[in-house]
Amino acid sequence: MPPFLKRGNCMPDKRDWYRLDTAAKIYPSISQTHNNTTFRLELELDAPVKQEKLQEALVKIMPRFPTFAVTLRRGMFWYYFEPNPAIPVVKEENGFPCKRLKDFINNGFLFNIMYYKKNVIMECFHGLADGAGAIEFFKTLMYEYFKLCGYDMDAEGMVLDAEGKVPAEELENSFNAYYDAKGEANKLRVPKAFHIMGTPNTDGGIFLTHGIIDLNEFLAKVKARGVTVSAYVAALLIACTAKEQGLEYKKDKRPIIISVPMDLRGMFPSHTLRNFISFANVGTVIDGKIDFDRILADVSAQLKAGLSKENISAMINKNVGFEKNPFIRMTPLFVKNLVVSASYKNYGEGGYTMVLSNLRTAQFPKTMQAHIRQVYYALGVSDMNPMNCVVVSYQDKMVITLARGIKETGIVRYFFEHFSKELGMRVEIRGNEWSGQ
Amino acid sequence: MMNYCDDCKVYVDACLKFCPLCGKRLTEHPLENELYPHVTKKKFVDRHSLTMEYMSFATFVVICLCIVVNLFTWDGHPWFLAVAAPVLYTWVLVYITILSDMSAGLKTLLQVVTLTAMFIAFDYVGGGLGWSYEVMMPLLLALGIAYIDLYSYYHKSYWRDNLLFAFLLLLLGFIPLILHLSGIRIALIPLVLSTFASAITVLGILRFAFRQLKSEMQRRFHM
């Protein structure tokens, strides 16, 4: 029986602080310097956003989401979250998307709710929640917003009730719940991955390029190949990276590795709104020739193996075991920050080339769908790995977003040309721009 | 509305002047971007941080110059300390105490520590009469503790931010007593003031804020 069912629907304990969950522990240390640990959810609506209604909805839902109503504090040994009595402010978006944590100016909150014309945007620090948790928050916010706008709404059981009680399982660190101290821990060494070379953008901005394609047409093509969407896109990213970076002609033995985050809630039942994800790293060494079919077969097999329950359990055991290590626990925070920040380059982002996050289908009740035209999700980039990719489907469309912190557009071009030229699909491109680029 | 890029065979939002994939010009008159606000390039240099960089470089040069001159004209007096100490203290005063948004507890602690260090430097350069630690140190500690007590009383919502630093200040408040007990001469009135300020504050915390202190310790130390 999964842990959250054993406890039943109980109220959360009354502690007025929260430990960071296992996956989140690393984020504050790395986000201070070179890494962007922000993800972005954006809904394009059918009418201009009303700021005062959005603000009212936000204030209304905050008590329902105590893990979002927090601020980050430094303890002696770890960071921790403390309830934030202030009110998060809805602002009109300005500046670049996916702002870094240090640029969040929102009364100490670790997320930003913004609007721009017909778009509502949530940018969230990854230490607070993963995509699935943030989507629940965002869905409730938009549900209340639509209600305040005077629309008839029916949640159809798909939206958390803003006035409901807060079940303890939404606050739990689910990694702990599934940690097996005696279980096998992952001991695989992380190979050093190839990293994309390019010219960093001026002012540290991020380009987001959204490619919108027909979902069913693409699914049919992927199914005909007998692979999954994640495997296909990951293989395509590897092929495009290899082509653009000229790996056919270089004797670079480092593999191009795509890190694919996986929502563990499907495999290990959990209702937590905090982080509960694991990563499967898939990739291949380009040895002379870029053979897309071979890459696809490799990636598909690796993805299947990497996302097996045994592998994920071993990964959870390794990460939680690391966190529970007495030596690490007793190391002062400033030392941890120095060590984590330095070693993450080697053992964290040094181990992959790009992140590919497949958030599958964005599901909303029909009454909400009537007012949502499109869904765009994106992920911030780091200095070492200046590109990543997010895939999300909504109704009959799939939006593939490539974020890049470099000026060169080669990978993005090869990627979307594959759909338009090789697969013969209609591709619509949208995105941001700025002067002086 | 969409434009079409012949080279990439993709439809591009009419708000984009150039194809984001190949850079080909698609329109002379782009529409307004409906998804993202236009970001203009920063046309200014951050004057505040630039001034700070100049100031810190000037500080470094002045201190280095004093050390070099002092060493080359050595007469047994490290007078460069009398220059370096107030310059560094001014940095703490301006950059941390006045300009930063650190907690009052940390600011007070840093003020007490750096002022004491500056007076010790003056004392040492002026012949080592001992007035810095006999009188100034306990006086500054007593003042610092009294200030943090009053600040916490009048700014109750901030007391938790200050707690850790106030606690460190309280511990420092007993140093004059420890020095006195170990045979080092400390002026009586300042000694009494600093010890009394520390003791009364510790008793006050234990009597009125013990639960909050315990809770704060739990979260700070993850107990």
Interface residues (C-beta under 8 A of the other chain):
Chain A: D16 W17 R19 E42 E44 R73 G75 M76 F77 W78 Y80 E82 E92 E93 N94 G95 F96 P97 Y116 K117 K118 N119 T202 D203 G205 F207 L208 T209 H210 G211 R329 Y376 T409 V412 R413 F416 E417 S420 K421 R426 V427 E428 I429 R430 G431 N432 E433 W434 S435 G436
Chain B: M2 C5 C8 K9 V10 Y11 V12 D13 L16 K17 C19 P20 L21 C22 G23 N33 E34 L35 Y36 P37 H38 V39 T40 K41 K42 S215 Q218 R219 R220 F221 H222
